[in-house]
Amino acid sequence: MEEVELFDDRLYLRPWRLGDASAVYQACQDPQIQRWTSVPSPYRLEHAEGFVDEISPAAWRSGTGATFGVFDRATGQLLAATGIHHIAEREAPAGGRGELGYWCAEWARGKGVMTDASRLVCKWAFTDTGAGGLGLARIDWHAEVGNDASRRVAEKLGFTIEGMMRQRIVHQGQRNDAWAAGLLRGELR
């Protein structure tokens, strides 16, 4: 899968580069990111380096994931991360599926960054492969029950909450219940 860059008036989304590791490390020191996402805790610089230099590029190459750093278009400051993970069935005649995941740096919260960035990613993911997109027909979203901020973003994007899945998410060695939602092509707000 070829890497792409996405942008709007204020945000610039691009695949991760090794030079991003320090900024990712700083953002992931936030207790809320460690609490609600699958990043290791404690989060060390080598985790960030492995993510931006190995894990993310490998997912792009294999076509199983497309992760983006979200940057302020004017300043270049890292604001967030978003992407489509667990991409499957891309070549299926009915379209593929994937899962949206994201985190937002503490200094960028409450400004619509996560919603706008994830909207760009979902729009690209639903775009036909012939037009440079992923050609997905469905995007899933899961978050641990109680992660109200993540749920608000998903609902603003048009995801339909489809239920609660028991012990769906493993976080720090424990299984926890998760909300499950889906977004179909044509439902993106």
Backbone bond lengths (Angstrom), bond angles and torsions (degrees), N, CA, C in turn:
res aa  C-N    CA-C-N  psi(-1)  N-CA   C-N-CA  omega(-1)  CA-C   N-CA-C  phi
1 M - - - 1.443 - - 1.531 107.81 -
2 E 1.300 116.11 133.56 1.456 120.32 179.63 1.526 110.96 -80.50
3 E 1.326 115.27 137.79 1.458 120.63 176.77 1.526 109.37 -69.62
4 V 1.330 115.90 145.95 1.464 121.71 178.75 1.526 109.22 -131.16
5 E 1.308 115.55 163.59 1.456 123.00 173.40 1.515 107.48 -120.85
6 L 1.322 116.48 143.02 1.461 122.90 -179.01 1.525 108.20 -128.33
7 F 1.316 116.86 151.46 1.463 118.41 178.44 1.518 111.00 -160.05
8 D 1.325 114.70 160.59 1.458 122.84 168.89 1.526 106.47 -134.16
9 D 1.308 117.57 -161.08 1.465 119.99 -176.20 1.520 113.53 -62.17
10 R 1.335 117.87 -31.94 1.468 119.26 -175.73 1.517 115.30 -119.60
11 L 1.338 118.08 -16.01 1.456 121.13 -175.18 1.522 111.96 -116.34
12 Y 1.320 114.70 144.89 1.469 122.62 175.95 1.529 106.62 -127.08
13 L 1.332 116.66 119.43 1.458 122.54 -179.70 1.527 108.42 -111.38
14 R 1.323 115.24 130.71 1.457 119.91 178.48 1.521 109.39 -148.45
15 P 1.342 115.98 159.00 1.460 118.46 174.06 1.527 110.23 -60.78
16 W 1.308 115.37 153.68 1.467 121.53 -177.76 1.522 111.58 -67.21
17 R 1.328 115.18 150.09 1.471 123.47 174.49 1.523 107.70 -125.52
18 L 1.327 116.56 156.54 1.462 120.57 -178.94 1.524 111.68 -55.50
19 G 1.309 117.63 -36.80 1.461 120.71 178.85 1.520 114.40 -63.39
20 D 1.331 118.08 -10.47 1.468 122.26 179.56 1.521 112.91 -84.64
21 A 1.316 117.50 -9.62 1.475 120.67 -171.73 1.517 112.36 -57.60
22 S 1.302 118.97 -42.32 1.466 121.41 -178.41 1.528 111.25 -62.73
23 A 1.325 117.12 -43.57 1.470 120.88 179.69 1.528 110.94 -66.99
24 V 1.338 117.07 -39.00 1.474 120.74 177.15 1.527 109.12 -63.96
25 Y 1.317 116.25 -44.64 1.464 120.74 177.83 1.528 110.78 -56.45
26 Q 1.324 116.97 -47.81 1.474 120.55 -179.39 1.526 111.37 -61.80
27 A 1.321 117.14 -45.90 1.466 120.44 -179.40 1.524 111.40 -62.31
28 C 1.320 116.50 -39.90 1.466 120.63 -175.31 1.525 113.68 -81.05
29 Q 1.320 117.68 5.41 1.466 120.69 169.88 1.528 110.53 -76.61
30 D 1.318 116.39 -15.32 1.461 122.26 -179.04 1.528 110.25 -62.52
31 P 1.321 118.35 124.89 1.471 120.66 179.85 1.532 113.44 -58.44
32 Q 1.334 118.58 -29.60 1.465 120.51 -179.61 1.530 111.29 -70.24
33 I 1.326 117.22 -37.96 1.468 119.33 176.62 1.524 109.43 -65.70
34 Q 1.322 117.00 -43.88 1.459 119.59 178.79 1.527 111.57 -67.04
35 R 1.304 117.61 -31.75 1.468 121.37 -179.03 1.532 112.30 -70.64
36 W 1.329 117.27 -41.65 1.454 120.32 -168.96 1.527 115.01 -106.28
37 T 1.322 118.86 -7.88 1.462 119.72 -178.27 1.527 110.36 -117.30
38 S 1.304 114.97 179.81 1.464 120.00 -178.04 1.524 112.86 -92.38
39 V 1.341 118.89 11.29 1.469 118.75 177.75 1.520 109.00 -65.30
40 P 1.329 117.34 148.45 1.466 119.90 178.11 1.529 111.55 -61.86
41 S 1.312 115.24 152.44 1.460 120.75 176.87 1.522 107.99 -138.40
42 P 1.311 118.75 119.85 1.463 126.56 4.15 1.527 110.74 -71.61
43 Y 1.327 115.38 152.17 1.459 122.15 -178.48 1.517 108.78 -95.91
44 R 1.348 115.28 121.70 1.466 120.62 -177.41 1.534 110.70 -110.00
45 L 1.307 115.29 164.35 1.462 120.69 179.99 1.525 111.42 -57.82
46 E 1.325 117.36 -37.57 1.469 118.86 -179.90 1.530 112.00 -65.35
47 H 1.339 117.64 -26.95 1.465 119.97 174.65 1.529 109.69 -65.52
48 A 1.330 116.44 -46.05 1.469 121.28 179.30 1.520 110.64 -62.81
49 E 1.333 117.08 -43.30 1.464 120.59 179.72 1.525 110.99 -62.69
50 G 1.320 117.51 -42.67 1.460 120.89 178.49 1.515 111.93 -64.59
51 F 1.322 116.14 -38.03 1.459 120.77 -179.95 1.523 111.08 -66.02
52 V 1.338 117.75 -51.32 1.467 119.69 -174.50 1.524 112.98 -78.14
53 D 1.336 117.71 -26.32 1.463 120.40 -175.13 1.525 113.67 -98.78
54 E 1.334 118.34 -23.87 1.462 120.19 -175.63 1.531 113.02 -123.72
55 I 1.324 116.94 -57.93 1.467 120.72 -171.89 1.525 112.24 -64.36
56 S 1.322 116.90 -52.49 1.463 119.98 -178.22 1.529 112.66 -63.68
57 P 1.348 119.54 -48.67 1.469 118.52 178.78 1.533 113.01 -62.00
58 A 1.333 117.61 -35.38 1.467 120.70 178.77 1.530 110.89 -64.25
59 A 1.327 117.16 -38.59 1.469 120.50 178.31 1.526 110.71 -65.65
60 W 1.328 117.11 -42.15 1.466 120.30 176.47 1.536 109.80 -60.45
61 R 1.335 117.14 -48.26 1.470 120.63 -177.11 1.531 111.86 -61.12
62 S 1.326 116.47 -40.90 1.466 120.27 -177.32 1.527 112.68 -80.90
63 G 1.327 117.19 -13.80 1.460 120.75 -178.65 1.511 113.57 79.77
64 T 1.336 117.30 13.76 1.466 120.41 -178.20 1.525 113.14 -97.42
65 G 1.329 117.44 -10.31 1.459 120.05 -178.77 1.512 111.59 -160.15
66 A 1.322 115.28 151.66 1.461 122.48 178.93 1.520 107.39 -139.11
67 T 1.333 116.52 95.63 1.455 120.71 -177.95 1.520 110.03 -105.57
68 F 1.323 114.45 141.96 1.455 121.72 -175.76 1.524 110.80 -126.29
69 G 1.316 115.47 140.70 1.451 120.41 163.30 1.509 107.00 -82.95
70 V 1.323 116.47 140.18 1.460 122.40 179.57 1.521 106.82 -108.11
71 F 1.327 116.52 119.70 1.457 121.92 -174.97 1.523 111.11 -122.83
72 D 1.323 115.07 149.22 1.460 120.60 172.14 1.528 107.00 -66.30
73 R 1.307 117.27 124.85 1.467 120.76 -175.04 1.525 112.22 -66.12
74 A 1.324 117.17 -30.32 1.464 120.27 -178.14 1.523 112.71 -82.87
75 T 1.337 117.21 -39.30 1.469 120.44 -172.96 1.516 114.45 -105.65
76 G 1.339 117.21 -20.39 1.455 121.16 -176.60 1.520 113.88 82.03
77 Q 1.334 118.05 2.88 1.461 121.45 -178.87 1.530 111.06 -69.45
78 L 1.339 115.95 136.57 1.461 120.68 174.79 1.523 109.35 -67.35
79 L 1.320 115.88 130.91 1.463 121.84 -179.56 1.526 112.59 -114.94
80 A 1.332 116.75 -33.52 1.460 119.31 -170.80 1.522 110.01 -169.36
81 A 1.311 114.47 179.74 1.462 123.17 172.00 1.515 107.67 -135.95
82 T 1.307 116.43 143.56 1.455 121.30 176.15 1.516 108.60 -153.04
83 G 1.294 116.59 159.80 1.452 118.80 178.11 1.509 112.83 173.82
84 I 1.309 113.65 174.33 1.456 121.78 177.66 1.527 107.29 -108.76
85 H 1.316 115.67 125.24 1.462 123.00 -177.41 1.533 109.23 -115.96
86 H 1.308 116.14 167.12 1.466 122.08 175.84 1.532 111.32 52.64
87 I 1.323 115.92 43.34 1.463 120.64 179.26 1.529 108.74 -68.54
88 A 1.328 115.35 131.24 1.462 120.98 -179.21 1.526 109.48 -144.20
89 E 1.295 115.50 157.05 1.469 123.49 172.17 1.526 112.99 60.82
90 R 1.346 117.87 28.82 1.467 120.37 -178.17 1.520 112.48 -57.74
91 E 1.293 116.94 -33.68 1.470 120.52 -176.00 1.527 112.35 -90.33
92 A 1.321 117.69 0.48 1.463 120.19 -179.03 1.529 110.12 -66.62
93 P 1.328 117.76 140.92 1.466 120.49 -179.78 1.533 113.04 -57.05
94 A 1.311 116.68 -31.25 1.469 120.29 -178.83 1.527 112.27 -86.94
95 G 1.317 117.94 1.11 1.469 121.31 179.89 1.515 111.20 96.13
96 G 1.319 114.91 158.57 1.456 121.12 -177.57 1.511 112.83 -93.25
97 R 1.337 113.62 -170.17 1.456 120.42 177.83 1.523 108.56 -144.64
98 G 1.316 115.72 160.08 1.452 122.61 177.71 1.512 108.94 -160.53
99 E 1.321 115.75 -179.08 1.462 120.92 -178.12 1.526 109.64 -127.48
100 L 1.319 116.09 129.81 1.459 122.15 178.00 1.521 109.99 -82.37
101 G 1.328 115.47 133.73 1.459 121.54 174.79 1.516 109.63 -137.65
102 Y 1.330 116.97 152.20 1.457 119.76 -178.27 1.514 111.72 -164.17
103 W 1.327 114.77 159.94 1.463 122.97 166.24 1.523 107.50 -145.57
104 C 1.324 115.36 154.22 1.457 121.38 -177.95 1.521 109.21 -125.66
105 A 1.330 116.24 131.79 1.459 120.73 177.67 1.522 109.87 -63.07
106 E 1.315 115.26 146.33 1.460 120.79 -176.46 1.526 112.11 -53.58
107 W 1.329 117.59 -39.51 1.469 121.60 -176.16 1.528 112.98 -73.51
108 A 1.325 118.20 -8.11 1.467 120.76 -178.66 1.523 112.96 -110.86
109 R 1.313 117.87 -0.23 1.464 120.49 -176.26 1.528 112.12 -72.21
110 G 1.343 113.29 151.93 1.456 119.82 175.69 1.519 113.79 78.78
111 K 1.333 117.38 13.48 1.467 121.29 -176.91 1.530 112.37 -120.49
112 G 1.316 117.25 8.52 1.457 120.92 179.74 1.514 114.78 78.98
113 V 1.324 117.15 7.46 1.465 121.44 -177.71 1.523 111.02 -60.82
114 M 1.330 116.75 -49.45 1.459 119.92 -174.41 1.519 111.04 -65.24
115 T 1.315 117.68 -41.44 1.458 120.97 179.08 1.524 110.71 -64.20
116 D 1.339 117.05 -47.92 1.464 120.37 -177.69 1.528 111.61 -65.47
117 A 1.330 117.18 -42.96 1.460 120.55 -179.40 1.526 110.81 -65.80
118 S 1.311 117.37 -44.23 1.464 120.45 -179.27 1.525 111.35 -69.21
119 R 1.324 117.22 -30.33 1.467 120.15 174.97 1.537 109.98 -63.24
120 L 1.329 116.70 -43.82 1.466 120.36 177.35 1.529 111.04 -59.03
121 V 1.335 116.15 -43.84 1.463 120.54 -178.73 1.530 110.68 -66.27
122 C 1.320 117.39 -44.41 1.473 119.93 -179.93 1.522 111.22 -64.50
123 K 1.319 116.94 -41.03 1.470 120.05 178.50 1.522 110.26 -59.57
124 W 1.346 116.77 -45.47 1.458 121.22 177.85 1.533 110.64 -63.68
125 A 1.322 117.31 -41.50 1.465 121.10 -177.59 1.528 111.66 -64.50
126 F 1.326 117.32 -32.99 1.464 120.83 178.80 1.533 112.74 -81.17
127 T 1.315 117.69 -16.73 1.461 121.40 -179.72 1.531 109.50 -66.19
128 D 1.314 116.08 139.98 1.464 121.25 -179.88 1.523 111.41 -57.87
129 T 1.322 115.74 149.04 1.462 120.99 -178.91 1.520 111.36 -61.31
130 G 1.317 117.95 -34.61 1.459 121.12 179.25 1.518 112.92 -65.23
131 A 1.322 116.50 -20.94 1.466 121.80 178.45 1.527 111.56 -102.29
132 G 1.340 116.62 13.19 1.460 120.59 175.35 1.516 115.48 94.54
133 G 1.327 118.08 4.67 1.461 121.22 179.19 1.516 112.03 -98.26
134 L 1.322 115.04 -168.33 1.463 120.90 179.93 1.529 112.92 -92.15
135 G 1.319 117.34 -19.07 1.453 120.04 -179.73 1.517 114.13 71.00
136 L 1.343 116.39 29.55 1.462 118.82 -179.17 1.521 111.09 -75.17
137 A 1.313 115.11 149.44 1.459 122.07 174.48 1.526 110.81 -102.55
138 R 1.339 116.49 -22.23 1.461 121.57 -176.27 1.522 109.01 -147.77
139 I 1.343 114.56 140.57 1.460 121.27 172.63 1.525 107.16 -124.26
140 D 1.323 115.63 127.05 1.462 121.81 177.25 1.523 109.77 -92.86
141 W 1.303 116.09 160.34 1.460 123.46 174.13 1.521 107.05 -144.96
142 H 1.324 116.02 135.94 1.466 122.22 175.30 1.524 108.16 -133.93
143 A 1.295 116.07 142.83 1.463 121.12 172.89 1.520 108.24 -149.48
144 E 1.311 114.36 146.49 1.452 119.27 178.38 1.531 109.70 -59.00
145 V 1.331 116.00 135.96 1.463 120.57 177.90 1.529 108.21 -54.85
146 G 1.321 115.45 129.25 1.457 121.66 -177.29 1.520 112.88 109.04
147 N 1.323 117.86 -16.37 1.458 121.26 178.64 1.531 108.01 -82.72
148 D 1.317 114.62 73.23 1.462 121.26 -174.06 1.524 113.25 -63.98
149 A 1.326 118.33 -34.91 1.466 120.86 -179.66 1.530 110.57 -64.13
150 S 1.314 116.89 -43.23 1.462 120.32 178.58 1.529 110.35 -65.27
151 R 1.306 116.41 -40.19 1.458 119.36 179.32 1.527 111.26 -63.73
152 R 1.344 117.43 -39.47 1.467 120.08 178.28 1.527 111.03 -60.49
153 V 1.321 116.98 -41.61 1.470 120.33 177.97 1.526 109.70 -61.12
154 A 1.319 117.03 -49.91 1.466 120.51 -178.88 1.524 111.20 -58.04
155 E 1.314 117.17 -43.87 1.464 120.02 -179.66 1.524 111.74 -66.91
156 K 1.320 118.22 -37.01 1.473 120.96 176.77 1.527 111.04 -62.87
157 L 1.317 116.98 -31.23 1.462 121.19 179.68 1.527 112.42 -77.29
158 G 1.328 116.88 -15.54 1.457 120.86 179.95 1.515 114.44 108.64
159 F 1.334 118.25 3.34 1.463 120.36 177.95 1.518 109.99 -61.56
160 T 1.314 116.33 140.76 1.454 123.10 174.13 1.522 107.78 -97.57
161 I 1.328 115.85 123.28 1.464 119.95 176.31 1.523 106.66 -70.84
162 E 1.322 115.66 120.30 1.454 120.81 -174.47 1.516 113.18 -103.40
163 G 1.324 115.84 -5.60 1.455 117.66 177.33 1.510 112.58 149.10
164 M 1.319 113.55 -170.15 1.458 121.94 178.15 1.518 106.61 -121.28
165 M 1.321 115.90 130.44 1.461 121.64 -179.90 1.522 108.69 -104.89
166 R 1.303 115.63 123.66 1.458 120.67 -178.14 1.521 110.50 -70.40
167 Q 1.324 115.08 131.27 1.464 123.83 175.94 1.531 112.34 49.76
168 R 1.321 117.88 40.32 1.474 123.79 -178.19 1.525 112.53 -76.38
169 I 1.334 117.04 -34.96 1.467 121.33 -173.05 1.521 110.20 -109.67
170 V 1.322 115.17 132.37 1.463 120.16 172.50 1.523 107.11 -98.55
171 H 1.321 115.49 121.55 1.465 121.21 -179.85 1.515 108.56 -131.06
172 Q 1.326 115.36 119.69 1.458 122.24 179.76 1.537 111.55 49.96
173 G 1.338 114.44 45.34 1.454 120.60 174.79 1.514 115.76 82.29
174 Q 1.325 118.16 1.45 1.462 121.13 179.45 1.513 110.44 -118.68
175 R 1.313 116.32 143.16 1.463 120.80 174.40 1.521 109.10 -86.65
176 N 1.333 115.32 133.32 1.459 121.72 -178.45 1.524 110.04 -130.93
177 D 1.319 114.87 152.04 1.461 120.83 176.97 1.522 110.00 -68.25
178 A 1.336 115.57 151.25 1.461 120.76 -178.13 1.516 110.71 -137.78
179 W 1.328 114.35 146.75 1.454 120.02 168.16 1.515 107.32 -77.42
180 A 1.319 116.11 146.55 1.461 121.99 177.48 1.524 108.13 -125.22
181 A 1.320 115.56 137.71 1.462 120.52 179.55 1.515 109.34 -144.24
182 G 1.305 115.23 159.99 1.453 120.93 178.26 1.515 111.16 -137.40
183 L 1.322 114.00 149.70 1.463 122.30 177.19 1.513 106.74 -129.64
184 L 1.331 116.73 124.45 1.453 121.93 178.83 1.515 110.28 -100.98
185 R 1.314 114.79 155.59 1.466 119.61 177.05 1.538 108.27 -53.82
186 G 1.294 117.17 132.19 1.472 121.88 -179.00 1.521 113.12 96.14
187 E 1.339 118.78 -9.52 1.469 120.87 -178.90 1.529 113.25 -99.74
188 L 1.328 118.22 -8.27 1.452 121.04 -177.18 1.517 110.37 -63.08
189 R 1.342 115.63 128.10 1.477 120.74 177.99 1.503 109.69 -92.32
